[in-house]
Amino acid sequence: MNKRFLSPIISGLIYPGAGQLLNGHHLKGWTIITITSLNLVFLIFFIFKGFITVIKNISAPFGSMWEFIAASLAMNGRHELVLLIVLFALWIYAIVDAHIGAPPEKSTV
């Protein structure tokens, strides 16, 4: 399989930025990997912060896990939503850029 098709698959399925590394665009690849990693760290931090806030403010257990998650997002959900949008946009950018930045197929004729 050539890089034109392998790069976006790797960038989309393994980790955003991996396709850029495969294409030889190391600075761009490591930048995307760093931004994605920081985004995930902050996302996990805000999710746990929301869960802790909900746990401190409830007096009785919730009926289901989904109600617990919904209450957590309602109290502190703006940060998570912004981080998820940025993560999704970065992921799509990495897939498209890996495909566009891949070297063209070599003709074997």
TIVOSE-449559 format. One line per field, with one value per residue (C-alpha): x, y, z; residue in one letter. Coordinates in steps of 0.1 Angstrom, whole numbers. Example, Ala and Ser with C-alpha at 12.3 -4.5 7.8 and 13.67 -1.06 7.14 Angstrom:
px	(123; 137)
py	(-45; -11)
pz	(78; 71)
type	(a; s)
END
This chain:
px	(0; 15; 19; -10; -35; -15; -7; -43; -52; -24; -31; -68; -66; -34; -28; -32; 2; 15; 7; 27; 57; 53; 53; 86; 70; 85; 79; 43; 38; 53; 34; 1; 10; 19; -13; -34; -17; -21; -57; -63; -46; -67; -99; -92; -84; -117; -137; -123; -128; -164; -169; -153; -176; -207; -196; -191; -225; -247; -264; -279; -266; -279; -301; -277; -242; -256; -274; -241; -222; -249; -248; -211; -212; -240; -218; -185; -193; -181; -144; -150; -171; -145; -117; -137; -144; -107; -97; -122; -110; -74; -81; -98; -70; -44; -62; -67; -32; -16; -34; -25; 11; 18; 41; 24; 24; 54; 45; 57; 50)
py	(0; 34; 64; 83; 59; 46; 81; 92; 58; 59; 95; 87; 54; 54; 90; 124; 134; 99; 102; 134; 116; 88; 114; 129; 161; 158; 193; 193; 158; 164; 197; 179; 151; 176; 197; 165; 151; 184; 186; 150; 158; 189; 171; 143; 169; 188; 156; 145; 179; 178; 144; 155; 186; 164; 139; 168; 183; 153; 139; 107; 85; 90; 65; 57; 65; 86; 108; 112; 121; 146; 163; 166; 181; 205; 219; 221; 212; 242; 233; 198; 208; 233; 207; 180; 204; 213; 176; 166; 195; 186; 149; 158; 182; 156; 130; 154; 169; 134; 125; 158; 158; 123; 118; 110; 74; 64; 53; 17; 19)
pz	(0; -9; 13; -4; 13; 43; 58; 64; 77; 102; 111; 116; 133; 153; 164; 147; 134; 128; 91; 89; 104; 79; 51; 64; 77; 112; 126; 115; 128; 162; 165; 158; 183; 210; 206; 205; 237; 255; 245; 258; 291; 296; 286; 311; 338; 332; 331; 364; 379; 368; 384; 417; 417; 412; 438; 464; 456; 456; 487; 471; 443; 408; 391; 362; 351; 322; 347; 366; 335; 324; 358; 356; 321; 331; 359; 340; 304; 284; 287; 276; 247; 234; 238; 220; 191; 189; 191; 164; 141; 146; 139; 106; 97; 104; 82; 53; 56; 57; 25; 7; 19; 9; -20; -53; -66; -87; -121; -128; -166)
type	(m; n; k; r; f; l; s; p; i; i; s; g; l; i; y; p; g; a; g; q; l; l; n; g; h; h; l; k; g; w; t; i; i; t; i; t; s; l; n; l; v; f; l; i; f; f; i; f; k; g; f; i; t; v; i; k; n; i; s; a; p; f; g; s; m; w; e; f; i; a; a; s; l; a; m; n; g; r; h; e; l; v; l; l; i; v; l; f; a; l; w; i; y; a; i; v; d; a; h; i; g; a; p; p; e; k; s; t; v)
END
